[in-house]
């Protein structure tokens, strides 16, 4: 018997870096939305723990540092897991892209083992034990869009999923999260209120009011990110931005044929690219396959 589920990616709708904390982390504010770019999980009972990842990215390993293994170890410290499992992952979300692929994988690992082992842990308990795994993990455990604050793990649920076509593109370069934050300049008083912009402002104004503060540190080191953002506007995007700490860039499009044209144009340039329909909602289900 197998259990299958999809581990979805996210994009950041604006990202304000407000303060550098003594811990080395940063106090931020950001909007979270989902895209239809996912890794596929298959889990079945086995005689020993085994993790297989189908990927062309040689930097993604199945060692102790992999967030899936770290999630399993965290769960084992919290509860008794009776069985061992073989976890197979078809890895499609690019790493080093700012799309939260690793955090999404960790969250789904916790959710799947909680269901399969019938542990009965609530989302809040899963979030509590996952705090050392990554700031984005609570987002993927809940599976709800919202505004992230603190170091990103405090999420206020809010329906901010864009009702536009979303084209997301990975420019084939990886961006280091620690480097992105270390070179940015925190601003405790942003010019525009993030929540008000996302809920009240016309999206046509977003390119003037909605900013990712990490672009200032990533674009000078990876010019392709800035070039790709410009390319999105040339393709007719209503709004374009880098996601998270990069390097992926996304654009919002009103018309399907304009979005489709942008998608095919980027694919022809041999960039991994995703297209997501307006109002997308990720499938949060975990399904049993006989």
C-alpha positions, 0 to 999 in steps of 0.5 A: 500500500502506498500513500501519495501527495503533492508538495507545492511551491510558494511565491512571495507577494512583497517582502519587507526586511524590517530588522536584523536580529541578534540571533542572525535571523531577520524580522520580515513581513511578506505575503505568501501565495501558492503556485502549481509547481510541485514535487510528488511524494510516494510513501510506503512501509518498509523494513528500513528507512529509505529516501529516494529523490528523482532529480537532475540536481546533483546538489540535492542529496539524501543525507542527514541535511536533507529537510525530509530526513531532518523532519523525520528526526524531529518527529521521532524526538516528539513521538514514537513511530512504529514503522519504517518507510520508503519515501520516493520524491519526484523532485520538480521544484528547483532548489535555490529558487526562493520557492520553498521547495525544501520547506514544503517537502519537510511539511508534507513529510510531517503531515504524511507520517502523522496521517499514516501512523495515525499520530493525531497531532494537530497542525499547531503541534506539527508547527511547534516541532518544526520550528528548527526546520525553516521559517516557511514550514508552518505555511505548508503545514497549514496550506493557507495563503496569508501574511508572514511576520516575525522571522516568517513563521507567524502567519495571519491567514488571508485570502491573497491568492492572485486571481491572475495567471502566474508564470514562474521561471527559474533562471538556472542560477541558485541564490543563497538565502544567507547571502541575500539577507547579509547584503540587504539593508533592513528598513523598519518603516516601509513606504507602503503597508504590505497588507493594505497593498495586497488587499486594497490596492489595484494590482496595476499599482503593485509595481510601484507599491509592492517590493521584495527588499532582497532584490537589492542584494540579489540582482547585483550578484545575479544580473539574470534575475533583474533581466528576467524581471524586465523580460516579464514586463516586456511579455506584458506582465501586470506585475513581476517580482523575485520570489523570496531570496531568489532566484526565481522570478514570477509575473502576473498576467490578466489574459491567458493568451499573453500568459501562455505566450510568456510561458512558451517564450521562457521555455524556448529559452530553456528556463524551467518554467511553470504556469498557474491558473488564476485563483489556484488552490493547492490539493492538500490531500494525502491519498492511499493507493492500493 
